[in-house]
Amino acid sequence: MDCGPSDSGPLKTFFLKTITVSLKQKKMKLFTLTICVAVFFMGCNDSTKTTDSVTADSTAIKVDTGTTKPMDTTSATTAPMDSAAMMKSWQAYMTPGQIHAMLAKSNGTWKEEVTMWMAPGAPPSKSTSTAVNRMVLGGRYQESHHTGSFNGMPFEGISLVGYDNAKKIFQSSWVDNMGTGIMNMEGTWDSTTRTINFKGRVLDPGTGKDMDVRETFTIVDDNKQKIEMFADQGGKETKTMEILLTRK
């Protein structure tokens, strides 16, 4: 369980619901609050302690993918809370690092040349769009706003990309005006090819079932990038999209 001074919406919701119930049951009020506080601090004592190492140069990024420490369930209820260690772990988790600085180097406006394959073997369709990138929430995430056209219709999409300091992985969410779902993916960095390899699942509207998807995001240099999308269609992975990005 993570705990700290920010990003604590789920915990706040939990406490508010607990306090509401306890107020309705006045005889249990003090007991309920005591149990909640005890559970909260016992969970905090097992925060994951990890660090990352990376150079800010996008042409030579090295990520330490060390494993996270498993929760010690035997000592969670007996070991005293180490508030200093807890705060240090939380600070490491919440503080943007050099990987976030690498993401920030892509801030600005980009021209996108988009090629799409609607079905295996189908002829590709081509279009152009524009992406505007900016870091948000204190440099922790990169928000990208994409605008263009698709099959004669206006197209708009928004992505959010971040790096989880504790899990040592990149995370990505995508929404657009061509659907009502959210595509979430997680990925790792390949320093040899300077590529983030994302994987996830998304609904196929044609079948009504989820399908595996994969994305490669390659940093060619400071002014050129390449995105390739793949999907498992009928048990076979096929390429569905390619985007060539050039900084404006």
N, C-alpha and C positions, 0 to 999 in steps of 0.2 A: 504493500500500500504506500502511495506517495502522500506526503503531507507537507504543508508549507504555507507561506503567506499569500500565494496567488494560485490561480487555476484550481480552486477548491469548490467549484459549484456542486459536484455530486455529494461532497461531505456536508456542505451547508444544507443541502436538501434533506439529507439523512437526519441531521440534527433537528431541523425544523419540524419534520414529520414526527420524530420521537418526542419532542417537547410538546407538540400539539396533542399527541395521545396521552402523555403524562398529565397534561393540564385537565384533560377530561376525566382522568382517574386520579383524583387528588391524593388518595392514600398511597399511590405508588410513585408520586412525583419525584421525591428525593432519590428513591431506589433506582428508578429508570435513568435519571440523569447521571447517577454515579456509575452505573454499568456502561452507559454510552461513552463516558469520558475514559473509562478504563480500557475498553475495547479500542478506542481511537488511538490512545498512546501506545498500547501494546503493538498495534499494527505499524505505527510510525517507527518503532524500534528496529523493524526489519527492512528498512528502506534499502534498495539496491545501491551499491557504491561502485560506480564505474567512471572511467575517464576516457577521453578520446584524444588521438594525436593525428594531426593533419597539417600539411602545408597549405597556405592560402593560395599559392600558385595553382591555377586550374590545370596546368599541364603536368603537374607532378603531385598528386594528392595521395596521401598514405593514411589509411584509416586503421586504427587498432581495433580489431573486432573481438576483443576479449569476451569471455563468457560472463554472464551475470551470475551473481552468487545466489544459490537457491535459498528460499526462506527456511529458517531453522524453527520448525514448529514445536520442537521440544523445549526450547528455552524462551519462547515468546511470552509465556505466561509467568515466568519466574525471574528473568533477567531484568535489572533495573533499567529505566530509560536513560540512555546516554544522549542528553539534549545537544551537546556540542557536536557529536558525531552525526546526529540526526540533521542538524542545521547544515553541516558541511556537505552531507550527501544531497540535501535538497538544493543547496546553492550550486553544486556541480550539475544537477539535473536541469535547473532553470536558466543557467547562464549561457548565452550564445557563445559559441567557440569559433575556431578557425574554419570549420566546415560551413557554418552559417555565413561567415565572411566570404567563403567561396561562392555560396549561392547569391550573395549580394552583388558579386561582380557581374551578374547577368541582369541587374536592374537596367531599365531603360526600354526603348522601343525597338521591336524586331519585325522584320518582314518575313512572312511565312509562305512558302511554296508547298501546297498540300496536294498529295496524290492519294486517292482512295480506291480500294477494290471492294465493291459491294458484295461480291460472291467469288468463290474460287474460280479462276479462269475467266472472269468477266473483264471487259476492257476497263482500264483505269479512268477515273474522272479527276480533273485537275482544277484547282482554284487557288486563290491567294487570300491571305488574311493578315491581320496585324496583331501582335502581342505586346502588351505593356506590362512590365514586371516592376514590382516594388516590394521591399521588405516591410512587414507589419509586426505589431506587438513587440516593439523594442528589438527588432532584428532577429526574431525567432523563427519566422516563417516568411516564405516568398509567395505573394499573391500575383497571379497572372490573369490579365483580362484579355480575351481573344475576341476579335470582331472580324466579320467577313461575310461571305455568302456561300450558300450550298444549294445546288440545283435551283438557282434563281430565287432562293429565299434568304432573308437575312439570318446570319448565324452569330451567336454569342455564347461564349463559354468562359468559365472561371475555374482556375486551378489553385490549389494551395499545397505547397511543398515544404517539408520541414525535415529536420534530422533529430531523432530522439537520442539524447545523450546517454540515457540509461540502456536502451535496447540496442544501441549501435546500429540503427537502421534508418534509411530514408523512408518517409511516409508521404503519400500523395492522395489528394481527393480532387475529383473532377465533376462538375455539373455543367449542363448547357441547355439551350432552349429547344433542343431536338429530343428531349426526354424529360422524365420526372424523377429519375433515380440518381443515386450518387455512386460513382465508381471510386473505390478505395483500393490502393495498392501499397505494398511495402517493397523496399529494394535495398541492395547492397552495392558498394562501390568496387569497380574493377580498375585498379590503378594502371594496368597494362594498356587497356583500351580507352581509359579515361571515360568510363561509361557507368551510369547507374542502371542496374538491371532490376526493373520492377516486375512484380507478379501480383495478381489479384483475381477476383471473380466479378462478373457483371451479368445482368439479365439480358438474354437474347429475346427481344420482343416477338420475333418470329415463332419461337418455340415455347416461350413462357418459362424457360428454364435458365438457370445460371450456367455460364460457361467460363472456362479459364481464359484469362487474358495475360499478355506479357508485353512490357514496353522496355525498349532500350533508349536511354537518353545519353547521347554522346556529346561531350564538349570537344569539338574539333580544335578550336582555339578561342581567344577572347571575343572574336567577332562572328564565329560560325558555330552552329549547333545542329544536331540531327536527331530526330525522334522517329522511331519505328514501332508500330503496333502490330501485335500478332494475336490471333484468337483460335481457340480449339473449336473447329466446326466439323461436326460429324466424326469426331475422334481423330482428326488430323489438324495440326497447327498450320494456319495459313496467314500470310501477311495481309493486313487490312488497310494499313495507312503508313505513309512516310511524309514527314514534314522537314523541310530544309529551312533553317532559320538564319537570317543574316541581320546583323545589327544595323539599324538606321543611323 
